[in-house]
Structure formats: structure tokens, C-alpha cells
Amino acid sequence: EAEDVRAVLDEAAGGAPVVIAPDGARSGTNALLLRPPDALPFHFGPDSFEAHLRAARDREAEARVCENQHLSFDLDTAGDLAKYRGEGTGGA
């Protein structure tokens, strides 16, 4: 959704060169804004969120975390699929 992209851009509005939107488990990276585009190496898979934060620290680049319900959603497990289908355990 456009508002989800805006949320990432809003985090970067103050000049932060790195904005990271983690997955719901705060393990993976579901969105990554870099200025310039090669400001950090890309990391994928489990622990990529921490790897991106670490890379930003190593380069002394300000990194902001964008907490966004839509961007944090992953479809990785049967539980994720049930949540997507609205078959959760009474929440959400």
C-alpha cells in the first residue's frame, strides 16, 4: 500500500541514510531504504535485520527502524498463512 511506502519515506525524511522495516519476528528485513543505494551490503534470510543494523553501525550511518504492521507481515509458515486467511486464534 502507498501509506506503507510513505511510512518508510517518513522515517528517512530527517536525513537518515538507512531505514529498515523488520519482519514481525524482528529477524528478517522486509523493506530497506538506502541513500545512496550502495550505502550497505544487502543481507537476506534469518538475522538480516540485525545484519543490516550492524552494517550501519560499522559504517557510522544513522539507521532508523520503521515499525509497520503491513510491512512486518511475512508468509513463511502455516501460522502465517492461517493469519492471512483470517483463521488465527481469535486475535487480530
The first five atom37 places (N, CA, C, CB, O) and aatype in JSON, in Angstrom:
{
  "aatype": [6, 0, 6, 3, 19, 1, 0, 19, 10, 3, 6, 0, 0, 7, 7, 0, 14, 19, 19, 9, 0, 14, 3, 7, 0, 1, 15, 7, 16, 2, 0, 10, 10, 10, 1, 14, 14, 3, 0, 10, 14, 13, 8, 13, 7, 14, 3, 15, 13, 6, 0, 8, 10, 1, 0, 0, 1, 3, 1, 6, 0, 6, 0, 1, 19, 4, 6, 2, 5, 8, 10, 15, 13, 3, 10, 3, 16, 0, 7, 3, 10, 0, 11, 18, 1, 7, 6, 7, 16, 7, 7, 0],
  "atom_mask": [
    [1, 1, 1, 1, 1],
    [1, 1, 1, 1, 1],
    [1, 1, 1, 1, 1],
    [1, 1, 1, 1, 1],
    [1, 1, 1, 1, 1],
    [1, 1, 1, 1, 1],
    [1, 1, 1, 1, 1],
    [1, 1, 1, 1, 1],
    [1, 1, 1, 1, 1],
    [1, 1, 1, 1, 1],
    [1, 1, 1, 1, 1],
    [1, 1, 1, 1, 1],
    [1, 1, 1, 1, 1],
    [1, 1, 1, 0, 1],
    [1, 1, 1, 0, 1],
    [1, 1, 1, 1, 1],
    [1, 1, 1, 1, 1],
    [1, 1, 1, 1, 1],
    [1, 1, 1, 1, 1],
    [1, 1, 1, 1, 1],
    [1, 1, 1, 1, 1],
    [1, 1, 1, 1, 1],
    [1, 1, 1, 1, 1],
    [1, 1, 1, 0, 1],
    [1, 1, 1, 1, 1],
    [1, 1, 1, 1, 1],
    [1, 1, 1, 1, 1],
    [1, 1, 1, 0, 1],
    [1, 1, 1, 1, 1],
    [1, 1, 1, 1, 1],
    [1, 1, 1, 1, 1],
    [1, 1, 1, 1, 1],
    [1, 1, 1, 1, 1],
    [1, 1, 1, 1, 1],
    [1, 1, 1, 1, 1],
    [1, 1, 1, 1, 1],
    [1, 1, 1, 1, 1],
    [1, 1, 1, 1, 1],
    [1, 1, 1, 1, 1],
    [1, 1, 1, 1, 1],
    [1, 1, 1, 1, 1],
    [1, 1, 1, 1, 1],
    [1, 1, 1, 1, 1],
    [1, 1, 1, 1, 1],
    [1, 1, 1, 0, 1],
    [1, 1, 1, 1, 1],
    [1, 1, 1, 1, 1],
    [1, 1, 1, 1, 1],
    [1, 1, 1, 1, 1],
    [1, 1, 1, 1, 1],
    [1, 1, 1, 1, 1],
    [1, 1, 1, 1, 1],
    [1, 1, 1, 1, 1],
    [1, 1, 1, 1, 1],
    [1, 1, 1, 1, 1],
    [1, 1, 1, 1, 1],
    [1, 1, 1, 1, 1],
    [1, 1, 1, 1, 1],
    [1, 1, 1, 1, 1],
    [1, 1, 1, 1, 1],
    [1, 1, 1, 1, 1],
    [1, 1, 1, 1, 1],
    [1, 1, 1, 1, 1],
    [1, 1, 1, 1, 1],
    [1, 1, 1, 1, 1],
    [1, 1, 1, 1, 1],
    [1, 1, 1, 1, 1],
    [1, 1, 1, 1, 1],
    [1, 1, 1, 1, 1],
    [1, 1, 1, 1, 1],
    [1, 1, 1, 1, 1],
    [1, 1, 1, 1, 1],
    [1, 1, 1, 1, 1],
    [1, 1, 1, 1, 1],
    [1, 1, 1, 1, 1],
    [1, 1, 1, 1, 1],
    [1, 1, 1, 1, 1],
    [1, 1, 1, 1, 1],
    [1, 1, 1, 0, 1],
    [1, 1, 1, 1, 1],
    [1, 1, 1, 1, 1],
    [1, 1, 1, 1, 1],
    [1, 1, 1, 1, 1],
    [1, 1, 1, 1, 1],
    [1, 1, 1, 1, 1],
    [1, 1, 1, 0, 1],
    [1, 1, 1, 1, 1],
    [1, 1, 1, 0, 1],
    [1, 1, 1, 1, 1],
    [1, 1, 1, 0, 1],
    [1, 1, 1, 0, 1],
    [1, 1, 1, 1, 1]
  ],
  "atom_positions": [
    [[0.83, -1.18, 0.0], [0.0, 0.0, 0.0], [0.88, 1.25, 0.0], [-0.95, -0.01, 1.21], [2.0, 1.24, 0.52]],
    [[0.37, 2.3, -0.58], [1.12, 3.55, -0.66], [1.48, 4.09, 0.72], [0.32, 4.6, -1.43], [2.57, 4.62, 0.91]],
    [[0.56, 3.96, 1.68], [0.86, 4.5, 3.02], [2.0, 3.74, 3.69], [-0.38, 4.45, 3.9], [2.7, 4.3, 4.54]],
    [[2.2, 2.48, 3.33], [3.31, 1.71, 3.9], [4.64, 2.21, 3.34], [3.13, 0.21, 3.6], [5.63, 2.3, 4.06]],
    [[4.66, 2.53, 2.06], [5.87, 3.1, 1.46], [6.12, 4.48, 2.06], [5.72, 3.2, -0.1], [7.26, 4.84, 2.34]],
    [[5.04, 5.26, 2.26], [5.19, 6.58, 2.88], [5.78, 6.48, 4.28], [3.84, 7.28, 2.93], [6.56, 7.34, 4.69]],
    [[5.42, 5.44, 5.01], [5.95, 5.26, 6.37], [7.48, 5.13, 6.33], [5.33, 4.01, 7.04], [8.17, 5.7, 7.17]],
    [[7.99, 4.4, 5.36], [9.44, 4.26, 5.21], [10.05, 5.6, 4.81], [9.79, 3.17, 4.14], [11.07, 6.01, 5.37]],
    [[9.43, 6.28, 3.87], [9.95, 7.58, 3.43], [9.9, 8.61, 4.55], [9.15, 8.09, 2.23], [10.8, 9.44, 4.67]],
    [[8.85, 8.56, 5.38], [8.75, 9.48, 6.52], [9.91, 9.27, 7.5], [7.41, 9.3, 7.24], [10.44, 10.23, 8.04]],
    [[10.28, 8.01, 7.72], [11.42, 7.73, 8.6], [12.71, 8.31, 8.04], [11.58, 6.21, 8.81], [13.59, 8.72, 8.8]],
    [[12.81, 8.36, 6.73], [14.02, 8.87, 6.08], [14.01, 10.39, 5.94], [14.19, 8.24, 4.71], [15.03, 10.99, 5.6]],
    [[12.86, 11.01, 6.19], [12.71, 12.44, 5.94], [13.71, 13.3, 6.71], [11.31, 12.87, 6.3], [14.09, 14.37, 6.24]],
    [[14.13, 12.85, 7.86], [15.1, 13.61, 8.65], [16.52, 13.49, 8.15], [0.0, 0.0, 0.0], [17.44, 14.08, 8.73]],
    [[16.72, 12.74, 7.09], [18.04, 12.6, 6.51], [18.73, 11.28, 6.79], [0.0, 0.0, 0.0], [19.87, 11.07, 6.37]],
    [[18.05, 10.38, 7.5], [18.67, 9.07, 7.79], [18.98, 8.35, 6.49], [17.74, 8.2, 8.69], [18.1, 8.2, 5.64]],
    [[20.22, 7.9, 6.32], [20.58, 7.21, 5.08], [20.1, 5.76, 5.03], [22.06, 7.24, 4.9], [20.11, 5.14, 3.97]],
    [[19.68, 5.21, 6.18], [19.26, 3.81, 6.24], [17.94, 3.73, 7.01], [20.35, 2.93, 6.92], [17.82, 4.21, 8.13]],
    [[16.94, 3.1, 6.38], [15.68, 2.81, 7.05], [15.39, 1.33, 6.83], [14.49, 3.71, 6.51], [15.42, 0.84, 5.7]],
    [[15.11, 0.63, 7.92], [14.89, -0.81, 7.87], [13.52, -1.12, 8.46], [16.0, -1.58, 8.62], [13.2, -0.67, 9.56]],
    [[12.71, -1.87, 7.73], [11.44, -2.37, 8.25], [11.61, -3.86, 8.48], [10.24, -2.07, 7.25], [11.73, -4.64, 7.53]],
    [[11.63, -4.27, 9.76], [11.84, -5.69, 10.06], [10.58, -6.51, 9.86], [12.33, -5.86, 11.48], [9.47, -5.97, 9.76]],
    [[10.76, -7.82, 9.79], [9.6, -8.71, 9.79], [9.03, -8.76, 11.21], [9.98, -10.13, 9.29], [9.61, -8.2, 12.14]],
    [[7.91, -9.43, 11.36], [7.23, -9.49, 12.65], [8.05, -10.11, 13.75], [0.0, 0.0, 0.0], [7.86, -9.78, 14.92]],
    [[8.96, -11.0, 13.41], [9.83, -11.64, 14.4], [11.08, -10.81, 14.69], [10.23, -13.03, 13.92], [11.89, -11.17, 15.55]],
    [[11.23, -9.7, 13.96], [12.42, -8.84, 14.06], [13.69, -9.65, 13.77], [12.52, -8.19, 15.46], [14.73, -9.45, 14.39]],
    [[13.57, -10.55, 12.82], [14.71, -11.35, 12.38], [15.1, -10.94, 10.97], [14.37, -12.86, 12.45], [16.26, -10.64, 10.7]],
    [[14.13, -10.95, 10.07], [14.39, -10.62, 8.68], [14.15, -9.15, 8.38], [0.0, 0.0, 0.0], [13.65, -8.4, 9.22]],
    [[14.5, -8.75, 7.16], [14.29, -7.39, 6.68], [13.24, -7.44, 5.59], [15.63, -6.76, 6.15], [13.42, -8.11, 4.57]],
    [[12.13, -6.73, 5.79], [11.06, -6.74, 4.79], [11.07, -5.51, 3.9], [9.74, -6.85, 5.47], [10.48, -5.54, 2.82]],
    [[11.71, -4.43, 4.33], [11.89, -3.25, 3.48], [13.2, -2.58, 3.9], [10.67, -2.25, 3.62], [13.56, -2.56, 5.07]],
    [[13.88, -2.05, 2.91], [15.18, -1.43, 3.16], [15.34, -0.23, 2.24], [16.34, -2.45, 2.96], [15.29, -0.37, 1.02]],
    [[15.54, 0.94, 2.83], [15.81, 2.15, 2.07], [17.26, 2.54, 2.36], [14.82, 3.31, 2.43], [17.66, 2.66, 3.51]],
    [[18.02, 2.74, 1.3], [19.43, 3.12, 1.43], [19.71, 4.35, 0.59], [20.37, 1.95, 1.01], [19.3, 4.43, -0.57]],
    [[20.41, 5.32, 1.18], [20.85, 6.5, 0.44], [22.32, 6.73, 0.75], [20.0, 7.76, 0.79], [22.66, 7.04, 1.89]],
    [[23.19, 6.59, -0.23], [22.96, 6.12, -1.6], [22.62, 4.63, -1.62], [24.2, 6.4, -2.47], [22.74, 3.95, -0.6]],
    [[22.2, 4.13, -2.77], [21.75, 2.73, -2.85], [22.8, 1.7, -2.44], [21.31, 2.44, -4.23], [22.45, 0.57, -2.11]],
    [[24.06, 2.07, -2.47], [25.12, 1.14, -2.07], [25.67, 1.46, -0.68], [26.26, 1.15, -3.1], [26.81, 1.11, -0.36]],
    [[24.88, 2.14, 0.15], [25.33, 2.53, 1.49], [25.68, 1.34, 2.36], [24.26, 3.36, 2.17], [26.56, 1.45, 3.22]],
    [[25.02, 0.22, 2.16], [25.27, -1.0, 2.93], [25.24, -2.2, 2.0], [24.22, -1.18, 4.06], [24.64, -2.14, 0.93]],
    [[25.9, -3.28, 2.38], [25.72, -4.53, 1.64], [24.34, -5.11, 1.96], [26.85, -5.57, 1.98], [23.82, -4.9, 3.06]],
    [[23.77, -5.82, 1.03], [22.47, -6.46, 1.25], [22.66, -7.77, 2.0], [21.75, -6.71, -0.09], [23.62, -8.51, 1.76]],
    [[21.74, -8.04, 2.91], [21.71, -9.3, 3.64], [20.32, -9.9, 3.48], [22.06, -9.1, 5.16], [19.33, -9.17, 3.41]],
    [[20.26, -11.21, 3.41], [18.99, -11.91, 3.21], [18.84, -13.02, 4.23], [18.89, -12.47, 1.77], [19.83, -13.5, 4.79]],
    [[17.61, -13.43, 4.46], [17.35, -14.57, 5.31], [17.3, -14.23, 6.78], [0.0, 0.0, 0.0], [17.25, -13.06, 7.17]],
    [[17.32, -15.29, 7.6], [17.26, -15.1, 9.05], [18.39, -14.18, 9.53], [17.33, -16.45, 9.78], [19.53, -14.27, 9.05]],
    [[18.07, -13.32, 10.45], [19.02, -12.39, 11.07], [19.48, -11.26, 10.14], [20.22, -13.15, 11.54], [20.43, -10.55, 10.46]],
    [[18.8, -11.09, 9.0], [19.21, -9.99, 8.11], [18.91, -8.63, 8.74], [18.49, -10.1, 6.76], [19.63, -7.66, 8.48]],
    [[17.88, -8.54, 9.57], [17.58, -7.28, 10.24], [18.78, -6.83, 11.09], [16.31, -7.41, 11.13], [19.24, -5.7, 10.97]],
    [[19.26, -7.72, 11.94], [20.43, -7.4, 12.78], [21.67, -7.17, 11.93], [20.69, -8.52, 13.79], [22.49, -6.31, 12.26]],
    [[21.81, -7.92, 10.85], [22.98, -7.73, 9.97], [22.97, -6.34, 9.34], [23.01, -8.81, 8.87], [24.02, -5.71, 9.23]],
    [[21.79, -5.86, 8.94], [21.7, -4.51, 8.38], [22.0, -3.46, 9.45], [20.31, -4.27, 7.77], [22.7, -2.49, 9.18]],
    [[21.46, -3.64, 10.65], [21.76, -2.7, 11.74], [23.25, -2.67, 12.05], [20.96, -3.07, 13.0], [23.84, -1.6, 12.23]],
    [[23.86, -3.84, 12.1], [25.29, -3.94, 12.39], [26.11, -3.25, 11.29], [25.71, -5.43, 12.52], [27.07, -2.53, 11.57]],
    [[25.72, -3.48, 10.03], [26.44, -2.86, 8.91], [26.34, -1.34, 8.98], [25.89, -3.37, 7.57], [27.31, -0.64, 8.69]],
    [[25.18, -0.83, 9.36], [25.02, 0.62, 9.5], [25.91, 1.14, 10.63], [23.53, 0.98, 9.78], [26.58, 2.16, 10.46]],
    [[25.92, 0.45, 11.76], [26.79, 0.87, 12.87], [28.25, 0.86, 12.45], [26.59, -0.06, 14.1], [29.0, 1.79, 12.75]],
    [[28.66, -0.19, 11.76], [30.05, -0.31, 11.31], [30.46, 0.85, 10.41], [30.27, -1.63, 10.59], [31.62, 1.25, 10.39]],
    [[29.5, 1.39, 9.66], [29.78, 2.49, 8.73], [29.42, 3.84, 9.34], [29.01, 2.28, 7.43], [29.49, 4.88, 8.68]],
    [[29.03, 3.81, 10.63], [28.63, 5.03, 11.34], [27.52, 5.76, 10.6], [29.82, 5.95, 11.53], [27.51, 6.99, 10.55]],
    [[26.6, 5.0, 10.02], [25.45, 5.55, 9.32], [24.23, 5.47, 10.23], [25.19, 4.79, 7.98], [23.97, 4.43, 10.84]],
    [[23.5, 6.56, 10.32], [22.26, 6.54, 11.11], [21.28, 5.56, 10.48], [21.64, 7.97, 11.21], [21.04, 5.6, 9.28]],
    [[20.73, 4.7, 11.29], [19.72, 3.74, 10.82], [18.46, 3.93, 11.63], [20.24, 2.26, 10.93], [18.49, 3.96, 12.86]],
    [[17.35, 4.05, 10.95], [16.05, 4.15, 11.61], [15.28, 2.87, 11.33], [15.25, 5.4, 11.13], [15.4, 2.27, 10.26]],
    [[14.49, 2.47, 12.31], [13.66, 1.28, 12.17], [12.22, 1.73, 11.94], [13.77, 0.35, 13.42], [11.68, 2.51, 12.72]],
    [[11.62, 1.23, 10.89], [10.23, 1.54, 10.56], [9.36, 0.37, 11.01], [10.06, 1.81, 9.03], [9.36, -0.7, 10.4]],
    [[8.62, 0.6, 12.09], [7.69, -0.42, 12.59], [6.37, -0.23, 11.86], [7.5, -0.32, 14.15], [5.72, 0.8, 12.03]],
    [[5.98, -1.2, 11.06], [4.77, -1.08, 10.25], [4.1, -2.44, 10.18], [5.09, -0.53, 8.83], [4.72, -3.42, 9.75]],
    [[2.86, -2.5, 10.59], [2.12, -3.77, 10.64], [2.09, -4.47, 9.29], [0.7, -3.53, 11.13], [2.3, -5.68, 9.22]],
    [[1.84, -3.74, 8.24], [1.75, -4.37, 6.92], [3.11, -4.84, 6.43], [1.14, -3.4, 5.9], [3.25, -5.95, 5.92]],
    [[4.12, -3.99, 6.59], [5.45, -4.36, 6.13], [6.05, -5.5, 6.95], [6.37, -3.17, 6.17], [6.9, -6.24, 6.45]],
    [[5.62, -5.64, 8.18], [6.2, -6.68, 9.04], [5.63, -8.07, 8.76], [5.98, -6.34, 10.49], [6.18, -9.07, 9.21]],
    [[4.53, -8.13, 8.03], [3.89, -9.42, 7.8], [4.66, -10.26, 6.79], [2.44, -9.23, 7.33], [5.01, -9.78, 5.71]],
    [[4.92, -11.5, 7.15], [5.57, -12.49, 6.27], [4.62, -13.65, 6.07], [6.92, -12.98, 6.87], [3.75, -13.91, 6.9]],
    [[4.78, -14.32, 4.99], [4.0, -15.53, 4.7], [4.99, -16.68, 4.58], [3.14, -15.37, 3.39], [5.22, -17.22, 3.5]],
    [[5.57, -17.05, 5.75], [6.64, -18.05, 5.79], [6.21, -19.38, 6.39], [7.79, -17.52, 6.56], [6.8, -20.42, 6.09]],
    [[5.19, -19.36, 7.23], [4.82, -20.56, 7.97], [3.33, -20.84, 7.82], [5.19, -20.42, 9.46], [2.57, -20.01, 7.32]],
    [[2.92, -22.03, 8.26], [1.49, -22.36, 8.25], [0.71, -21.38, 9.13], [1.26, -23.82, 8.74], [-0.42, -21.01, 8.81]],
    [[1.32, -20.96, 10.24], [0.68, -19.98, 11.11], [0.48, -18.64, 10.41], [0.0, 0.0, 0.0], [-0.55, -17.99, 10.6]],
    [[1.46, -18.24, 9.61], [1.33, -17.0, 8.84], [0.19, -17.12, 7.84], [2.65, -16.68, 8.1], [-0.59, -16.18, 7.66]],
    [[0.08, -18.27, 7.2], [-0.98, -18.49, 6.23], [-2.34, -18.45, 6.91], [-0.79, -19.84, 5.51], [-3.29, -17.86, 6.38]],
    [[-2.45, -19.06, 8.08], [-3.71, -19.03, 8.82], [-4.07, -17.59, 9.19], [-3.61, -19.9, 10.1], [-5.24, -17.2, 9.1]],
    [[-3.09, -16.82, 9.61], [-3.34, -15.42, 9.94], [-3.8, -14.65, 8.71], [-2.07, -14.76, 10.54], [-4.73, -13.85, 8.78]],
    [[-3.15, -14.9, 7.58], [-3.52, -14.24, 6.33], [-4.95, -14.57, 5.94], [-2.55, -14.65, 5.21], [-5.69, -13.71, 5.46]],
    [[-5.33, -15.81, 6.14], [-6.68, -16.26, 5.79], [-7.72, -15.87, 6.84], [-6.69, -17.77, 5.61], [-8.91, -16.09, 6.65]],
    [[-7.26, -15.29, 7.94], [-8.19, -14.92, 8.99], [-8.57, -16.07, 9.89], [0.0, 0.0, 0.0], [-9.6, -16.02, 10.56]],
    [[-7.74, -17.1, 9.91], [-8.02, -18.3, 10.69], [-7.24, -18.3, 12.0], [-7.7, -19.55, 9.89], [-7.03, -19.35, 12.6]],
    [[-6.8, -17.12, 12.43], [-5.98, -17.02, 13.64], [-6.72, -17.52, 14.86], [0.0, 0.0, 0.0], [-7.84, -18.03, 14.76]],
    [[-6.11, -17.37, 15.99], [-6.67, -17.92, 17.23], [-7.46, -16.86, 17.99], [-5.56, -18.47, 18.11], [-7.29, -16.71, 19.2]],
    [[-8.32, -16.14, 17.29], [-9.21, -15.21, 17.95], [-8.7, -13.78, 18.03], [0.0, 0.0, 0.0], [-9.48, -12.88, 18.36]],
    [[-7.44, -13.53, 17.74], [-6.91, -12.17, 17.79], [-7.0, -11.48, 16.45], [0.0, 0.0, 0.0], [-7.58, -12.0, 15.5]],
    [[-6.41, -10.31, 16.41], [-6.29, -9.5, 15.19], [-7.62, -9.28, 14.59], [-5.38, -10.15, 14.19], [-7.72, -8.61, 13.56]]
  ]
}
